[in-house]
Amino acid sequence: MTHTIKSAPCLLALLIVAASGVACHDAYDALFLDPDKSTTARIEYLFTQELIDADFPIHYGEWYWQVYNNVAAWAQVSGTVNDVNMMRPVSDQWQNTWTDYYTKTAMDIREIAGIYDTLPQDQKASYEVYLHLGKIVNAFTTARTTDLWGDMPYSEAFTARQTTGRNLFPKFDTQESVYDAILKDLKDASDALRTLTAVHSALATQDLLLKGDLVGWRRFANSLRLRLALRLSEVAPTKAQPIVLEILADPTTYPLVETYTQNIAWYMDRTWTYDHNSLGNRSRATSELPNKVWAPKVMLDMMVATNDPRLPIVFDRAFDSARSYVGLPSSPDAQPATVDSAHFSRLNAAMFRNNDNFPGWVMTAAEVAFLKSEAYMRGWATGNAKAAYDAALRLSIEMYDSTYNRNTRASDVAPPSDSVVNAFINDAAVAYNGTLERIATQKWIHLGIVQPYEAWAELRRTDYPVLPPALIGGRLLERTVRIVYPSTEITNNSQSYEAVRAKDTPTTRVWWDVK
Amino acid sequence: MFSDAFRLPAQISSGKLRVNYADVGRGGPRYLANHVYSFSTWDGGITVNSFSTTVPPLSLKPEHKFETEVGLEMGLFDERWHVDGSFYHQRNVDQIIPLAVAASSGATNLVVNAGVMTNTGQELQLSGFPIRKSDFEWSTTVNVARNRNQISSLAAGLQTLVLQNFEDNLFVEARPGQPFGDIYGYDFRRAPSGQKIVDQNGFYAKSDTLSLVGNIMPNWLGGLSSTFRYKGVSLSLLFDLRLGGQFASMFDYYALATGRAKETLFGRDQAHGGLPYYIDAAGNYVRLPSHDAIAPNGTTVYHDGIILPGVKQVFDASGNVVGYLPNDKLVPEWEYYETNFDWKTQGIYTQVVYDNNYIKLRELTLSFDLPAAWTRHVPARNLRLSLIGRNLFYVYKTVPNIDPESATSTVDYRQGLNDYGAYHPTTRSLGFKITGSF
């Protein structure tokens, strides 16, 4: 009892101090920190967060909405039951993509750079590696963002967490200047990694993508730079060609992703949390959207006609008595009232719907080989376009096969025999013929629903394959070729938005889409 | 007491004029000003650091409320009647708010001192005894209050502060020059005549732009209490009144979407006004002349067709709208609810913004004073037995299906909305009470 009475004045004093703490005087700030959080962060921990935020495997909600409800239908990489709204972007969902990019993914590298600047000199050498790897990831996510929206705030963006020089109303930069910036970042990062002398000891643990394999990171950077340079083939060939040449002429300085084992992928351990592994994202969305995961008619018909060895692991047969492959046309007018699995094929269930081990493919050797083939075909670098194209097809078959066999819930399929693969590569409708249409069409099949954002971007750049128009009641539904800016950006950055307002429609092409 | 200072007419037995001025300061929630990182562990035991997309303040002042109140109290007819009227004006400055900013700045919100909001209101209360006799007495109190609110300014460059966002389709906002708590949503698309446009599929078309569809704050609040006493029996009634403002009922949205609300009965079958139709080979819904009609080739006849009231657009060859005709497209009733009450896509959330007016019998008390003769063995005096009922029923309400007081909260903007977790109605309580003195 006496004890309680004695401590009462102390308690009272404590209460008074606590109450005055809310005045936010600097001196009190230090006394009243949230005990569950920290005022400092570590670069290596932020780097892992950046990799996670980059969302390489694409998370469940984005598969559900942005991919299966929009991009898959627009790029016809999945057969979707469509109506009058098929060309309408699910705007509020795209707003999440935009916001996550600006406030998380892209901020992680800025935060890393800020902390790096304050490091003691003796630590800078070993931590430097994170700056370069962070830039590569940033180039990847920035390219994905600008390919969706076109012009975007970039040079003046990302300042909200700064204590000085905050700009809450960043201007919209042209897509060209955004591309210039990230192409330069990729070259700088690749060059810097080549000559780096010290590497932070935690990198191998924290690097969830490549386990600290710096040659792998250089391959990623160079392959991404090649991809982005060729994206400019139609709008700025004079800018693109020297970049392509620089990379392809010097494989020692600029190694690329060239073999199956060099593929860049986000491998999700099956022991990971449901939300973090392939069952919780791609497979979940695929199984929840039975009407968005039919076999797209154009792609399926091509694969059937050419005896594509990937056909049985990409699509299931219809359940009719003939067990046939039947694709769903994309145009609402061409779709029957009842679309059911008796009459139509779906995406292969073991591959896409039940796959507990589907990696998030980031950059594949097959895609790089297609890029090389196109560069040689254009005469932008010296090399055998046909050999690169054939290699691309073989690498793609290998990648699809292995992706299927990673599934632990389905029995493995044997790889197709050489004779089957050769017959496919030499099929009259597949064999290299020196045209962009041939390369782009096969690349579209390769990227497909595995890398839907890339499939859509390349379709917009090349306009191949030629897809049938979407009609409803005989009326044409104009194709969506970009995403409109999110309403939060329009509301909260209205002055800057005025400069791009006129271009902000789903049917206005982005800068590189001139064909 | 101006009745002490001035000589007043005989009817005014007392009078008081009061004037108040106050400046009330308030800090923000604790840890608000911390610039911090979270630690968490990714699968496989890998540590990660992350940070909030709300940026803490660089410097923060307490917010202030400056309030001026002028009130007049008067007792009339020998204090049999009392009148109390007041007028107030509040000016809230430096409000601590998580300001929404463009994501391109690198954050979704900044915590700042921003915004000036004013409240102006009047309150009037009249109480007294309409009847006061020795055996019978009727006392009553009537009060009405009105509050007008305006956002004078938000932070520089800020055009709106979103207070609540329902599935990116319905927003409660504060916009400068507007009252606090305006509701914006994507409404029906309408023809120039104001009629709802029905799309090619036979469902209501949804607007691409936000429109103002209401405000969650009330215009008038009032109460009426009366007590009737006859000898030892008394009856008290308390009514609450609310007029003006709207309520956004997410509960109702999903009750409609899933067919659980009674409004969805219409059209469900022949008995509820459903129209007969069959589905042809191309998948079109084809209306039949009667419920007894037989569809071609013995196709199944359905009886749950409806034709939504509205107009359809007429297009010319190049796809321009050249006119409107009454909608004649039949759709199954269930498909209408699946479409126009859908999660986000085609769901028109403004349909569940209802006017929020009500009169509620808040409390009823019936009391008996037990005669002293009955209780002479009880060691207590003035024994009184009361039956009390609270939250009894609404005499009148405009929000369907739910109790408008089952809001997310009873304060600020949340009083005018509910979400999915907070729709339990307020409970009715019945009780009795014995009081006495010793």
Contacts between the chains, C-beta under 8 A, distances in Angstrom:
chain1	res1	chain2	res2	distance
A	21	B	30	7.5
A	22	B	27	2.8
A	22	B	28	6.8
A	22	B	30	7.2
A	22	B	62	7.1
A	23	B	27	6.4
A	23	B	62	6.4
A	24	B	27	7.1
A	24	B	28	7.7
A	24	B	32	8.0
A	24	B	33	5.1
A	24	B	57	7.6
A	24	B	59	7.2
A	24	B	60	4.5
A	24	B	61	7.7
A	24	B	62	8.0
A	29	B	33	5.8
A	29	B	34	7.5
A	32	B	30	6.8
A	32	B	31	7.1
A	33	B	31	7.2
A	33	B	34	5.5
A	33	B	36	7.4
A	34	B	30	8.0
A	34	B	31	3.9
A	34	B	34	5.0
A	34	B	36	5.8
A	36	B	38	7.9
A	37	B	31	7.9
A	37	B	34	6.8
A	37	B	36	3.8
A	37	B	37	6.4
A	37	B	38	5.7
A	37	B	39	7.8
A	38	B	36	6.2
A	38	B	37	5.2
A	38	B	38	7.8
A	38	B	39	6.3
A	38	B	49	7.9
A	39	B	34	7.1
A	39	B	35	6.4
A	39	B	36	5.7
A	39	B	37	7.4
A	40	B	37	6.9
A	41	B	37	4.1
A	41	B	49	4.0
A	41	B	51	7.3
A	42	B	47	7.9
A	42	B	49	6.1
A	45	B	39	7.3
A	45	B	47	5.2
A	45	B	48	5.2
A	45	B	49	3.8
A	46	B	48	7.6
A	46	B	49	5.0
A	46	B	50	7.9
A	48	B	42	6.5
A	48	B	46	5.8
A	48	B	47	7.5
A	48	B	48	4.7
A	49	B	48	4.5
A	49	B	49	6.0
A	49	B	50	5.1
A	52	B	42	6.6
A	52	B	48	6.7
A	69	B	345	7.9
A	83	B	201	6.0
A	84	B	199	5.9
A	84	B	200	5.3
A	84	B	201	6.2
A	85	B	345	7.0
A	85	B	346	6.8
A	90	B	344	7.2
A	90	B	345	6.7
A	92	B	167	7.8
A	92	B	168	3.3
A	92	B	169	7.4
A	92	B	344	6.3
A	93	B	344	7.8
A	95	B	168	7.1
A	98	B	103	5.9
A	99	B	53	7.6
A	99	B	103	4.2
A	99	B	108	6.3
A	101	B	103	7.9
A	102	B	103	4.1
A	102	B	104	5.2
A	102	B	105	7.6
A	102	B	106	6.1
A	103	B	53	4.1
A	103	B	103	5.4
A	103	B	106	6.1
A	103	B	107	5.5
A	103	B	108	5.6
A	104	B	50	7.8
A	104	B	53	7.0
A	106	B	106	7.6
A	107	B	51	7.7
A	107	B	106	5.3
A	107	B	107	7.9
A	110	B	106	7.1
A	111	B	51	6.9
A	152	B	104	7.3
A	153	B	102	7.6
A	153	B	104	3.6
A	157	B	104	4.6
A	157	B	105	6.7
A	157	B	106	6.5
A	158	B	104	7.9
A	158	B	105	7.4
A	158	B	106	4.1
A	159	B	105	6.3
A	159	B	106	6.0
A	160	B	55	5.3
A	160	B	101	6.4
A	160	B	105	4.1
A	160	B	106	4.0
A	160	B	107	3.7
A	160	B	110	6.4
A	161	B	51	7.6
A	161	B	55	5.6
A	161	B	106	5.8
A	161	B	107	6.4
A	163	B	58	5.9
A	166	B	105	7.5
A	167	B	105	6.8
A	168	B	101	5.1
A	168	B	102	6.7
A	168	B	105	4.7
A	168	B	110	7.5
A	168	B	157	6.7
A	169	B	102	6.9
A	169	B	105	7.5
A	169	B	157	6.2
A	170	B	102	7.4
A	170	B	104	5.1
A	170	B	105	6.3
A	205	B	46	6.5
A	206	B	46	6.4
A	208	B	42	7.4
A	208	B	46	6.9
A	269	B	43	6.5
A	269	B	44	6.6
A	271	B	43	6.9
A	271	B	44	7.8
A	272	B	43	3.8
A	272	B	44	7.4
A	273	B	43	5.8
A	276	B	42	7.7
A	276	B	43	5.6
A	336	B	282	7.6
A	336	B	283	6.4
A	337	B	279	6.6
A	337	B	281	7.6
A	337	B	282	6.1
A	337	B	283	1.8
A	337	B	284	7.5
A	338	B	283	6.6
A	472	B	200	6.3
A	473	B	200	5.8
A	475	B	315	6.8
A	475	B	319	5.8
A	476	B	319	7.4
A	486	B	103	7.5
A	487	B	210	7.7
A	488	B	100	6.9
A	488	B	102	6.7
A	488	B	103	6.3
A	488	B	108	7.9
A	489	B	102	5.1
A	489	B	103	6.3
A	489	B	104	6.2
A	491	B	159	5.8
A	491	B	160	5.8
A	492	B	100	6.0
A	492	B	101	5.4
A	492	B	102	4.0
A	492	B	158	7.1
A	492	B	159	7.3
A	493	B	102	3.6
A	493	B	104	6.2
A	493	B	105	7.7
A	494	B	159	6.4
A	495	B	157	7.6
A	496	B	102	8.0
